[in-house]
Amino acid sequence: MASVQESVDVDVPIRVAYDQWTQFESFPHFMGGVERITQIDDTHTHWITDIDGVKREFDAEITEQHPEERVAWTSTSGDAKHAGVVTFHRLDDTKTRVMIQIDWEPTGIVEKAGAALGFDDRQVKADAKRFKEFIESRGTETGAWRGDVSRPDQA
């Protein structure tokens, strides 16, 4: 299993940063390799990615979501095995720290070599920087979902 962590400080209030992160269909605007995400319902998404010529389709489930705190997910089908969590930390009224952690299972020699060489770390760092540019250039979120999802063991 490979893992990467990254954080970025964005010059928007925590509500704006969190609300934007709930708009999965906007991810292709700032995530390299993400071609399309379709929101199926409140907790399920379908992803199509193409990273360095490796095309994948998979479904993911939001396993935990608490407004202005965190969004966590895990893949549920397809050949991309991954999970992640994004947490939001208020720095002041107009600045938020977004912390990203992604865990995945590289498959094949190309993905395993890329993970070993740190390509995935650089990709997540670049995506975090593009998220910062995207949300700061807009100044507001493209939409919001403020629902709350708890893990089954917390319900």
DOZATI-964851 format. One line per 10 residues: number of its first residue (from 0); their letters; for each residue x negated, y negated, z of N, C-alpha, C, CB. Coordinates in pm, whole numbers, always signed. Atoms other than C-alpha are relative to their C-alpha. Glycine has a CB too. Layout:
# DOZATI-964851
NUM = A = X,Y,Z,X,Y,Z,X,Y,Z,X,Y,Z; ...
***
This chain:
# DOZATI-964851
0 = MASVQESVDV = -85,+118,+0,+0,+0,+0,-89,-124,+0,+96,+0,+122; +72,+127,+6,-129,-346,-90,+85,-107,+67,-34,-39,-148; -71,+106,-69,-37,-663,+95,-67,-134,-28,+6,+28,+151; +54,+134,+17,-78,-1035,+40,+84,-96,+83,-1,-42,-151; -67,+105,-76,+4,-1337,+255,-46,-135,-53,-29,+12,+153; +31,+135,+48,+18,-1700,+150,+93,-97,+69,+12,-11,-156; -88,+104,-52,+154,-2023,+293,-22,-127,-81,-26,-26,+152; +8,+127,+70,+228,-2359,+138,+87,-99,+76,+47,+14,-151; -77,+108,-62,+341,-2688,+290,+67,-81,-110,-92,-91,+89; -76,+72,+101,+615,-2856,+89,+58,-126,+61,+111,+88,-60
10 = DVPIRVAYDQ = -47,+130,-48,+721,-3218,+121,+151,-16,-23,-76,-113,-70; -147,+7,-1,+1094,-3149,+158,+46,+52,+136,+63,+84,-119; -54,-51,-127,+1313,-3086,+465,+19,+152,-6,+133,-68,+33; -11,-146,-7,+1343,-2723,+582,+127,+49,-71,+0,+46,+147; -125,-43,+65,+1705,-2703,+458,-17,+9,-151,+114,-98,+34; +19,+1,+145,+1600,-2791,+102,-89,+116,-43,-62,-134,-45; +91,-109,+34,+1309,-2544,+97,+70,+135,+12,-125,-3,+91; -71,-126,-21,+1521,-2262,+241,+109,+20,-105,+62,+4,+141; -110,-13,+96,+1822,-2332,+18,-53,+35,-138,+80,-130,-6; +55,-31,+132,+1603,-2327,-293,-44,+145,-6,-117,-93,-33
20 = WTQFESFPHF = +48,-138,+2,+1451,-1993,-194,+115,+100,-13,-81,+30,+127; -115,-90,+13,+1803,-1842,-182,+52,+5,-143,+111,-42,+94; -45,+7,+139,+1846,-1925,-552,-91,+88,-86,+0,-147,-53; +90,-96,+64,+1684,-1609,-689,-7,-17,-152,+43,+140,+33; -1,+14,+145,+1788,-1681,-1047,-91,-113,-48,+141,-24,-49; +93,+107,+38,+1558,-1988,-1042,-146,+44,+10,+23,-124,+88; +139,-45,-20,+1246,-1780,-956,-86,-3,-127,+1,+140,+56; +86,+6,+119,+1129,-1757,-1321,-62,-139,-24,+79,+41,-121; +56,+134,+16,+1069,-2135,-1302,-132,-17,+73,+99,-104,+51; +125,+17,-75,+786,-2087,-1053,-75,+129,+30,+30,-69,+128
30 = MGGVERITQI = +69,-126,-25,+698,-1717,-1032,-52,+59,-131,+93,+101,+71; +62,-58,+117,+452,-1591,-1290,+40,+146,-15,-150,-13,+6; -32,-139,+27,+557,-1266,-1453,+146,+36,+23,-85,+86,+82; -142,-29,-21,+922,-1288,-1345,+76,-56,-120,+52,-63,+136; -75,+42,+118,+1131,-1295,-1661,+143,-39,+35,+1,+111,-104; -139,+29,-34,+1478,-1281,-1506,+38,+71,+130,+95,+44,-115; -61,-61,-118,+1659,-1217,-1178,+149,-26,-9,-61,-58,+133; -146,+12,+0,+2030,-1150,-1170,+49,+30,+141,+65,+96,-104; -59,-20,-132,+2215,-1194,-841,+126,+82,-20,+32,-138,+71; -112,-91,+18,+2454,-898,-827,+111,-30,+100,-46,+146,+14
40 = DDTHTHWITD = -93,+42,-106,+2620,-987,-495,-83,-69,+107,+81,+124,+59; +71,+77,-103,+2523,-1155,-167,-133,+60,+41,+87,-13,+120; +123,-63,-49,+2251,-901,-87,-75,+83,-103,+32,+85,+116; +66,-83,+101,+2154,-733,-419,-39,-83,-122,+92,+116,-41; +52,+68,+119,+1942,-857,-709,-59,+103,-96,-106,-106,+39; +63,-82,+102,+1817,-707,-1035,-111,-83,-63,+104,+50,-108; +118,+71,+47,+1466,-807,-1147,-52,+59,-132,-110,+3,+106; +75,-42,+120,+1291,-793,-1485,-131,-79,+5,+80,-27,-136; +132,+64,-6,+917,-864,-1469,-87,+49,-114,-69,+28,+136; +103,-39,+97,+630,-858,-1716,-129,-63,+48,+38,-47,-148
50 = IDGVKREFDA = +125,+49,-58,+294,-889,-1545,-115,+66,-73,-7,+29,+154; +113,-49,+78,-11,-855,-1767,+40,+113,-92,-111,+46,+91; -45,-100,+96,+190,-656,-2021,+68,+121,+61,-115,+45,-79; -69,-111,-66,+338,-418,-1761,+142,-47,+33,-77,+48,+130; -139,+41,-18,+715,-455,-1789,+69,+95,+98,+75,-1,-135; -71,-79,-101,+930,-340,-1496,+141,-58,+19,-79,+2,+136; -135,+39,-43,+1297,-345,-1401,+27,+71,+130,+108,+34,-108; -32,-62,-128,+1413,-282,-1048,+108,-79,+71,-126,+11,+87; -99,+64,-85,+1680,-360,-795,-62,-23,+136,+129,+86,+11; +48,+31,-135,+1616,-519,-457,+120,-37,+87,-105,-116,-3
60 = EITEQHPEER = -104,+33,-97,+1824,-562,-145,-55,-96,+103,+54,+128,+67; +35,+92,-108,+1811,-854,+96,+34,+71,+129,+75,-140,-14; -19,-77,-122,+1764,-680,+428,+19,-88,+123,-117,+91,+22; -14,+93,-112,+1755,-987,+652,-5,-141,-56,-113,+22,+108; -2,+139,+45,+1846,-1348,+595,+65,-84,+109,+76,-16,-136; -50,+91,-102,+1888,-1625,+852,-32,-141,-46,-64,+30,+142; +21,+135,+53,+1938,-1985,+735,-111,-76,+71,+129,-78,+9; +113,+84,-41,+1628,-2201,+764,-102,+75,+84,+50,-119,+78; +97,-80,-73,+1434,-1911,+922,-73,+99,-90,+69,+74,+111; +67,-107,+74,+1370,-1613,+693,+91,+65,-103,-50,+106,+96
70 = VAWTSTSGDA = -65,-85,+100,+1460,-1407,+388,-93,+120,-17,+26,-76,-138; +79,-122,+17,+1342,-1043,+372,+72,+91,-98,-22,+73,+137; -58,-87,+101,+1395,-788,+95,-86,+125,-17,+15,-74,-134; +73,-121,+37,+1294,-444,-27,+57,+52,-131,+8,+108,+111; -48,-59,+125,+1314,-273,-363,+81,+126,+34,-118,+34,-96; -86,-115,-26,+1583,-4,-384,+3,+97,-116,+139,-46,+31; +2,-89,+116,+1538,+139,-733,-105,-49,-98,+140,+7,-68; +100,+36,+100,+1305,+135,-1030,-137,+44,+44,+2,-150,-25; +136,-47,-27,+932,+194,-1042,-87,-102,+71,-65,+40,-128; +76,+100,-76,+825,-121,-857,+36,+14,+147,+29,-146,-53
80 = KHAGVVTFHR = -25,-18,-144,+799,-33,-487,-60,-119,+74,-60,+136,+52; +52,+115,-74,+773,-350,-283,+101,-50,+103,-36,-114,-97; -82,+65,-101,+906,-545,+12,-67,-132,+34,+17,+91,+128; +60,+128,-36,+856,-897,+137,+86,-76,+98,-22,-83,-123; -71,+91,-90,+952,-1168,+377,-56,-141,-22,-14,+44,+150; +39,+141,+8,+947,-1546,+347,+58,-68,+123,+50,-69,-134; -47,+72,-118,+967,-1756,+662,-20,-150,-21,-75,+48,+128; -2,+146,+16,+1032,-2129,+692,-24,-64,+135,+135,-48,-62; +40,+62,-126,+874,-2350,+957,+6,-152,-16,-143,+45,+42; -14,+146,+4,+979,-2712,+1018,-126,-64,+57,+126,-45,+79
90 = LDDTKTRVMI = +117,+74,-47,+671,-2932,+1042,+41,-138,+50,-106,-12,-112; -64,+124,-44,+871,-3256,+1065,+126,-15,-84,-95,-125,-15; -128,+17,+70,+1190,-3403,+915,-11,+15,-151,+58,-135,+32; +14,-2,+146,+1046,-3408,+563,-107,+96,-49,-31,-138,-49; +106,-93,+41,+784,-3130,+558,+27,+137,+60,-140,-53,+42; -27,-138,-41,+817,-2751,+575,-117,+89,-42,+132,+50,-63; +98,-104,+37,+566,-2465,+583,+78,+124,-42,-99,+32,+119; -60,-121,+53,+674,-2171,+367,-108,+108,+4,+57,-21,-146; +97,-110,-11,+498,-1844,+455,+56,+122,-72,-30,+33,+150; -42,-110,+86,+513,-1554,+210,-86,+122,+32,-12,-38,-151
100 = QIDWEPTGIV = +72,-126,-15,+420,-1192,+277,+66,+102,-91,-1,+49,+149; -51,-101,+92,+456,-925,+8,-85,+125,+14,-1,-52,-147; +65,-130,-5,+374,-556,+35,+50,+80,-119,+29,+75,+136; -39,-78,+116,+373,-328,-270,-92,+119,-17,-1,-86,-126; +75,-122,+31,+254,+5,-401,-48,-10,-144,+88,+128,+23; +50,+5,+137,+28,-46,-704,+2,+140,-62,-142,-60,-5; +0,-127,+72,+71,+228,-964,-86,-15,-124,+144,+45,-36; +81,+4,+121,-161,+315,-1248,-133,-68,+26,+73,-71,-111; +137,+50,-17,-524,+224,-1293,-9,-152,-11,-91,+64,-102; +6,+145,+20,-461,-132,-1414,+47,-74,+126,+86,-43,-122
110 = EKAGAALGFD = -51,+67,-121,-248,-231,-1110,-91,+24,+119,+141,+49,+32; +89,-29,-112,-479,-57,-865,-129,-82,-10,-32,+149,+5; +121,+81,+20,-782,-233,-1015,+30,-148,+27,-55,+18,-144; -38,+139,-24,-599,-568,-1012,+13,-31,+147,+130,-32,-71; -14,+20,-145,-510,-527,-646,-137,-1,+67,+89,+111,+62; +134,-8,-60,-867,-430,-560,-82,-125,-28,-74,+123,-52; +75,+120,+37,-1003,-735,-742,+64,-130,+48,-16,-4,-149; -64,+120,-55,-761,-976,-573,+87,-76,-97,-104,-91,+52; -85,+70,+95,-554,-1063,-880,+137,-31,+60,+16,+82,-128; -131,+20,-60,-235,-1022,-677,-2,-117,+99,+46,+128,+70
120 = DRQVKADAKR = +14,+114,-91,-360,-1264,-411,+5,-132,-76,-131,+10,+81; +2,+122,+81,-428,-1523,-680,+136,-30,-61,-106,+11,-110; -133,+18,+58,-86,-1466,-838,+95,-61,+103,+57,+135,-52; -89,+51,-104,+99,-1525,-510,-39,-143,+38,-3,+91,+125; +47,+137,-29,-116,-1833,-437,+49,-96,-109,-157,-3,+11; -46,+85,+111,-33,-1973,-783,+152,-17,+4,-43,+62,-136; -146,+10,-11,+339,-1893,-736,+41,-97,+111,+62,+138,+25; -30,+91,-112,+341,-2075,-399,-24,-145,-42,-87,+35,+124; +31,+135,+47,+177,-2378,-561,+108,-48,-98,-140,-4,-67; -105,+38,+95,+435,-2374,-844,+133,-24,+70,+17,+108,-108
130 = FKEFIESRGT = -122,+26,-78,+719,-2347,-589,-6,-141,+58,+18,+106,+114; +20,+134,-57,+578,-2658,-417,+27,-107,-107,-144,-15,+57; -19,+98,+109,+563,-2846,-750,+145,-5,-45,-91,+34,-119; -139,-9,+45,+911,-2725,-851,+93,-74,+96,+43,+147,-13; -94,+59,-96,+1091,-2827,-531,-32,-148,+26,-4,+79,+132; +33,+141,-25,+899,-3152,-476,+35,-87,-120,-149,-14,+33; -33,+81,+118,+953,-3268,-836,+151,-22,-11,-53,+68,-128; -146,+13,+2,+1328,-3206,-798,+48,-84,+117,+66,+139,+3; -41,+73,-120,+1356,-3341,-443,+124,+59,+66,+25,-144,-32; -119,-64,-54,+1665,-3125,-393,+8,+141,-56,+128,-81,-34
140 = ETGAWRGDVS = -14,-138,+43,+1764,-2762,-424,+95,+12,-118,+48,+87,+116; -90,-23,+113,+1938,-2619,-732,+131,+63,+46,-66,+89,-104; -120,-62,-56,+2195,-2451,-506,-35,+51,+138,+53,+116,-91; +25,-52,-135,+2228,-2276,-171,+92,+117,+28,+20,-110,+105; -83,-104,-60,+2353,-1963,-3,-39,+4,+146,-19,+141,-69; +32,+16,-142,+2376,-2005,+373,+51,+117,+83,+60,-130,+51; -46,-118,-72,+2504,-1658,+462,-109,+57,+90,+47,+105,-98; +92,-61,-96,+2344,-1455,+738,+7,+152,-19,+36,-41,+149; +8,-144,+17,+2228,-1096,+686,-93,+53,+108,-51,+39,-144; +82,-60,-104,+2101,-882,+973,-32,+143,-37,+72,-6,+136
150 = RPDQA = +37,-140,+19,+1915,-553,+959,+103,+84,+75,-147,+30,+50; -100,-85,-66,+2147,-263,+1050,-30,+24,+149,+9,+135,-72; +32,-25,-140,+1959,-205,+1377,+21,-122,+89,-143,+47,+12; -26,+121,-77,+2037,-565,+1482,+148,-36,+3,-80,-116,-57; -143,+36,+14,+2407,-566,+1391,+78,+34,+125,+62,+73,-120
***
